[in-house]
């Protein structure tokens, strides 16, 4: 395959991946099931079609995203290459763990919703799902690697002068917003995510032309 089609596929992956994450986050904010102390199983029961679509996007989005990481790592040669490579590996590990965690999350709560269990049994199943160790490990790996990976990655790209100085700051904001609750922090996180990965998309698109970003 020639370089141009490969780069186009990478660009598509780098656009679709973050976009699916943004869409699934917004969709989950809008899924507000009725009832006292609603759970994810309630959301799956009351919005089964939306739950399935969001689950598919949440699982296949990171899978597509992974396809764009090699082109991202290739942006840095010489200075910044090692840091960019480490950041790419961490980001890839986070996305891969996220695929497993999100597949287990959406399928487990979807199955509980479809089972039609009595309230007491449903609570027992939910507690068992939340205590299951494999899902917990995958969640931790996803949170840690996906938070740290893009920061290291964008720092490496900045050292290689492939992105502007604000891009690592946007990656830090994306990770740091997880420490705060509420809609404002969530909006800041999604905007910072779109800005950081949008800059990476531009860098990959401009690579063959030998262009640098403004402020580089």
N, C-alpha and C positions, 0 to 999 in steps of 0.2 A: 504494500500500500504506500502511495506517495506521501510526502510530508504534508501537503495541503489538506487532503481528506482526513489524515490523522489529526491534524490541528483542529479542523472543524469539529470532529467528533469530540475532541477534548474540550473545546469551547462549549459545545452542547451539554456535555456532562457537568461542566463547572457552572453552567447556568441552571440546569434542571435540578441538580442536587441541592444547592442552597434554597432554590425556589420551593421545592417540595417541603423542606424544613419550615420555611416561613408559612406556607399554606397550612400545614398540619398543625402548627402552633396556633394560628388564628382560628382554625376549625375547632380545636379543642377548647379554646376560650369561649366559643359560641355554643358548645354543647353543654347546656345547663339543665340536667335532668330535674324533674319535679320530685318532691318528697323531702322528708327530714333526713339530714345527713346523707345525701346521695353519694354513691360510690361509682367507680368506673363501670361496674356491672350494671348499674342503673342506666348509665349513659348508653351502654351497648344494647340494653333491652329496649329503651325508649327511642333510640335512633339507630336501628340495626343497619340500614343501608349506608348512612353517613359513616357509621363506625367502621364498616368494611372498607369503604373508599379511603378514609383517613388512614386506616391500618395498612392498606396496600401502598399508599404514598409514603408512609413512614418507613416501610421496609425497603421498597424498591428505590426510593429517592437516594439514600446513602449508597446503595449498590451502584447506581449510575454515577454518583459523585466520585466514587473510587476510580472510575475510568479516567477522570481528568487529572488525577494527582501526578502521574508520571510526567505529563507536559508541564505541570507546575514545578516539579523538582528540576526539570531540564532548563528552566529559566536561569538558574544560577550556575555559572562555571567559574572556577577559580575562587575569588573572594566570595564568601558566603555560601559556597556549595555544600560544605559539610553541615553547617547549621540548617540550611534549607532541606537537606536530605533527612536529617534527624527530625525536623518538624513535619516533613511529609510522612515519615514512618509513624510518628505519634498520631498524626491526624488520621492516617489510614487505619491504625489499630483502633482508634476511637470510633470511626465509622463502622468498621467491621463488628465491633462489640455492640454498637448501637443496633445493627441489623438483627443480631440475635436477641437482644433485650426487647426491642420493640415487637418483633415477631411473637415472642413469648407473651408479652403484655397484652397485645390486642387479641391474640387467639385465646388466651386463658380467660380473659374477662368476657369475650364474646361467647365462649363455651358455657361459662357460668350463667350468662344471661339467657341462653337458649335452653338450658337444662330445666328451668322452671322450678328450682328447689325451694323448699320452705325457707322462711326468713332465717331461722336458726342455722340450718344447713348451709345456706348461702354465705352467712357470716363466717362459718367455719372454713369453707372453701377459700374465701377471700383471704382469711388469715393465713391459710396454708400457702397460697400463692405468694403472698408478701414475704413469708418466711423461707421460701425455697432458696437454697444457697446459690445455685447456678445463676439464676436471674439476678440475684444481688451482686454477684461478682461481675457479671456483664455490665450491670448498671454503673458500678464503681469505675470499671475500666473505661466505659464510654464517657462518663463525666470528667474523669481526670485527663485522659488522653485527648478528648475533643476540646477541653478547655486550654490545655497547655500546648498542644500540637500546632494550632493555627498561630499562636503567639510566636513560637520558635520559628515556624515556617516564614511568617512575614518579616521577622527580624532578619532571617537569612536573606530573604529577597531584598530587603533594604540594604544590607551589607553589599549585595551584588548590584545595587543601584537599579533594581528592576521595578520597584514601587516607591511611591512618595513616603515621606517620613510619617505622615498621619496614619498610614495603613496598619503598622503594628499597634498604634494607639487604638484603632478601631477594633482590632483583635482582642486587645486587653479589655475594652469596654464590653465586648461580647461575652467574654468569660466572667468578668466582674459583675455583670448584671444578675447572674445567678445567685449572688449573695443577698440580693434584695428581693422582696416580694412585691406584688402589686402590678397593676397594668402599666404604670409608667416605666418601671424597670424592664418589663417585658417588651414594650415598644422600643425602648432604647436598645435593647439587645438585638431585636430584629433589624433595626435600622443600621446598627453597627455591623452586624453580620452581612447585610446586603452591601454595605460600603466596602468592607474588607475584601469580600470575594468578588465584588464587581471590579475592584482594582486589579485583582489577580487575573480575571477574565481579560481585561484590557491589556495587561502585560503579556499574556499568552498571544493575544491577537496581534500585538505590535512586534512580537519577537523577530519574525523573519525580515521585517523592514528595518531592524536595527535601531528602532526608536526608543527613546527613554521617556518616562513620565515627566510631567512638569514638576518642578521642585526636586528632581533627582540630583 
